[in-house]
Amino acid sequence: MDVSQYLEIFVEETREHLQSLNENLLVLEKEPENKDTINEIFRAAHSLKGMAGTMGYKRMQNLTHNMENVFSEIRNDKMKVTSDLVDTLFQCLDALEAYLDNVVNAQDEGTDDNEPIVKLLNDFLNGQGGARETAAEKEPPAQSQEPSASEDSFKNVVFSEFERHAIKEARGKDMEVYGIDVHIDPNCILKAARAFLVFKALETKGEIIKSVPSTQDIEDEKFDLEFKMFVVSKEPLQSVVDAVKNVFEVKDATGEVITINDEIKEEEKPAGEPAESAEKPETQPAAPAAGKTAAKGKPSGKPVVNRSVRVDIEKLDVLMNLVSELIIAKNGLVASNTAEQTQHSQSFNEQIEYLERVTTNLHESVMNVRMVPIETVVSRFPRMIRDLSKKLDKKMELYMTGEDTELDRTVIDEIGDPLMHLLRNSADHGLESAQVRKEKGKPEVGSIFLDAYQDGNNVVIEVRDDGAGIDVAKIRSKAIDKGTITLEQADSMTDNEIIELLFKPSFSTAEKITDVSGRGVGLDVVKSKIEALGGDVECHSVIGEGSTFTIRLPLTLAIIQALMVRLGSEQYAISLGSIQTVEDIPVEDVKFVQGKEVITLRGSVIPLIRLGELLEVRDMDEEPETLTVVIIKKGDKQAGVVVDSLIGQMEIVIKSLGKYININKMISGATILGDGDIALIIDANSIV
C-alpha cells in the first residue's frame, strides 16, 4: 500500500504526540505517582507505535514499543518513576524527533536503531526483576481463561434499577440478555472509534442496556483494551458474538447468557446493598444514556468529531491575497463615489457601505482563521529549561502566562528562534548559581517568566528573569574598548541606551562564549528578525534584580489600519498601531536642543523629524503658521513626524517591495490606493 499520501498527516500527528509526551514527562518528573499522566503517556506512546507501524517505520515502532513496555510496568505499579528514567525517556523523545526530521527531509526514518537507548529502557525493566510483558501482550492469556472466570466477571457487575427493569421486561417478551466481553487488538490506534463500531454492530442485533466502563468513558478512551456490553436480543448468542468479531481490529469477543434471577437476587441481598449504593452515583446517570446512545448511534455529551480542519498555510495565503484585492477594489469604489457623489443615487451609496461592511467582516474572518495560539511555539520551552537546568547545574523554573494569546501564523513561524535565544540567555547569563543566589538572600531556584498578552493591535511578549541583571558599566567600558562608542558619547548616554548596544552585531560582554549562549551573541539576530516582522524589542534591567526583554509584534502582516498623510504631492501611510496622537504645533513652539528641533508636549520633550527632508520630498513653497505633527512611538520612545497635511484613516493592504527594490529601511512596503496610485508605508520603528 502506498502510504505517501498520508505522510503529511503522520508528520502533523506525530509532532502533536511528541509535544504531549514532552509536557507529560515534565509533569511526571514532579508527580511520579500521577496515574492520569502515566496513562496519557502510555496512550501517546501506543498511538505513535501504531502510526509508525502503519507507515512502515520499523525503528520508530520498535523504540515506542519499548517505551510502552516501560509504561505498562509503571501503570501496573511494578516500577517506580525516577529522575534517571525520565532522562532516558527524554532521550527517547529526542531520538523520535530525529526520526521525524528524517521523515520530513527524506521520507525515510534513517538507519539509526538507537540501540543504546533501547538497552537503557530494557535495563530499567530488568532492574525490576526481568523484562515483563506489556498490558497488550498479557491480553491473550486473559482471553483463554476458563468460562467460569468470565462468568465471575459478568456477575460482579452491578445493575441499576433502570437496567434491572429493562432486563425483566425483555425476559417477559421472550428475549435473552447477553453479556459480551470485547477485546480490542493491541495495535489499534483509535480504540474509541472501534468501540463505536461495536456499538453499531450490536444495534443490528438488539438493544444495549449497559456498558462497562460507561459509554462516556469509552468515548473518551478511558479503558485499556477490553470492555463489556449487555444486550437484549432475540438473536442466538453466537450470532451476536459473531457480529462483534466481524468489526475490524476486534481481536476477540466472548459472550454468555445472563441469568436474570441470579442478578436480581444478588441485588436484593443485604451484603450487596453497600456495593450498589457505592456504585449508584456513577452507574445510574450513565445507564439511561447507555441505552439511548446505542439505540441512536450518537454518544451523548461532547461531540466525537474534532470540529477543526487542517488547512495548508499556502491556501490561506491565496485567500488572504484575494481578500486584499477585494479591499483594494472597495477602496477604489469608495474613492470614485466620494469624487462623484452628486451624480449617484442614495441606493448606490448604500451598496458601497454594504460592500465596506462585507469586506471588513471577510477580512476579520480570514484573519481569525490564520490566527494561531502562541502556545504552539512556547510549549516546547519548559523541556528546554529543564535540560538547561541540568546542563548548567543551576536550579531554575519557567513560568508562562498568556499561552492562548493569538498571532498570525506567519508571525508564529518566525518568532520561535528569537524567544528561544532570549530564554537561553536568561538561563545562562541572567540567573546566578544556587550558591550565589543563597549568598545574596534570593531563593535558590531562579525564576524565568514568559508572559504574552494582547495590547491593542499588537501582541506583547515579555521574557524576564530574577537574576543578576545587566552590568551597564561593564557594557560601557567594553563598548569604548571596541570602539563602538567614544568616551564623550558614553558620558551622555543613558543606561537604557547603553543596554541597547547589546543588540549591535557581534557585541558581547561574556567572558567566554558557551554553546548555550553569550549575552549579546545573537541578540542582533533577535532584533533584526523581530523588526523584519514589523515589531520591536527592548530591554530593561536592574542590577541584582533581573532583566526584562519586551517584544512587541503586530497581530498581522497583511492588512492594517493606517493614517494617510500628504507630503508635497505624494501620499504616505503610517500604521495606526505606531501613532500616539496627532497635534497642531505653532511654529514658534519649536525649540532647539543640541542643534536638533524639539517640541514640548504635556511635559515631555519630543524630537521633531521633518519627514519631507528625510525622504527628499519637495516642501510646500511657504512655511505654514502651524505644523501638523504625528506623534509616533516605539516602546517608551517618542518622536514627532512633521507632515504637510492629513488625508484620513484607511484600511490598507501591505505589499512587499523588498525583492525588487533596495529601499531605505524607513519604508516597510507599499499599498495600492483606490485610484490605482501607490503609497509607500512609513516604518515608524526605524524612524524613531
Salt bridges, closest charged atoms under 4 A:
GLU12 OE1 - ARG310 NE 3.57
GLU16 OE2 - ARG310 NH2 2.47
GLU29 OE1 - ARG386 NE 2.80
GLU33 OE2 - LYS80 NZ 3.78
GLU40 OE2 - ARG43 NH2 3.03
GLU68 OE2 - HIS46 ND1 2.43
GLU68 OE1 - LYS49 NZ 2.78
GLU68 OE1 - HIS65 ND1 3.96
GLU73 OE1 - ARG132 NE 3.17
ASP77 OD1 - LYS35 NZ 2.56
ASP87 OD1 - ARG386 NH2 2.38
ASP87 OD2 - LYS390 NZ 3.17
ASP94 OD2 - ARG383 NH2 2.89
GLU109 OE2 - ARG59 NH1 3.75
ASP113 OD1 - ARG59 NE 2.80
ASP123 OD2 - LYS119 NZ 3.14
GLU137 OE2 - HIS65 NE2 3.87
GLU139 OE1 - HIS183 ND1 3.58
GLU163 OE1 - LYS210 NZ 3.41
GLU169 OE2 - HIS165 NE2 3.27
GLU176 OE1 - ARG171 NH1 3.17
ASP181 OD2 - HIS183 NE2 3.89
ASP220 OD1 - LYS302 NZ 3.11
ASP224 OD1 - ARG75 NH2 2.63
GLU226 OE2 - LYS228 NZ 3.54
GLU235 OE1 - LYS205 NZ 3.95
GLU249 OE1 - ARG194 NE 2.79
ASP252 OD1 - LYS245 NZ 3.91
GLU267 OE1 - ARG164 NH1 3.60
GLU276 OE2 - LYS280 NZ 3.26
ASP317 OD1 - ARG370 NH1 2.74
GLU325 OE2 - LYS655 NZ 3.40
GLU356 OE1 - LYS330 NZ 3.82
ASP387 OD2 - ARG383 NE 2.98
ASP387 OD1 - ARG386 NH1 3.17
GLU397 OE2 - LYS30 NZ 2.82
ASP408 OD2 - ARG370 NE 3.12
ASP413 OD1 - ARG409 NE 2.90
GLU414 OE1 - LYS529 NZ 3.77
ASP417 OD2 - LYS529 NZ 3.91
ASP428 OD2 - HIS429 NE2 3.37
GLU432 OE1 - ARG437 NH1 3.00
GLU432 OE2 - LYS440 NZ 3.17
GLU432 OE2 - LYS442 NZ 2.89
GLU444 OE1 - LYS395 NZ 3.12
GLU444 OE2 - LYS438 NZ 3.74
ASP451 OD2 - ARG464 NH2 2.94
ASP455 OD2 - ARG552 NH1 2.93
ASP466 OD2 - ARG437 NH2 2.90
ASP495 OD1 - ARG476 NH2 3.91
GLU511 OE2 - LYS474 NZ 3.18
ASP515 OD2 - LYS391 NZ 2.96
GLU531 OE2 - LYS527 NZ 3.35
GLU531 OE2 - LYS634 NZ 3.60
GLU538 OE2 - HIS540 NE2 3.72
GLU583 OE2 - ARG602 NH2 2.77
GLU597 OE1 - ARG610 NE 2.99
ASP621 OD1 - ARG618 NH1 3.46
GLU623 OE2 - ARG610 NH1 3.93
ASP636 OD2 - HIS540 NE2 3.97
GLU651 OE1 - LYS330 NZ 3.60
GLU651 OE2 - HIS363 ND1 3.15
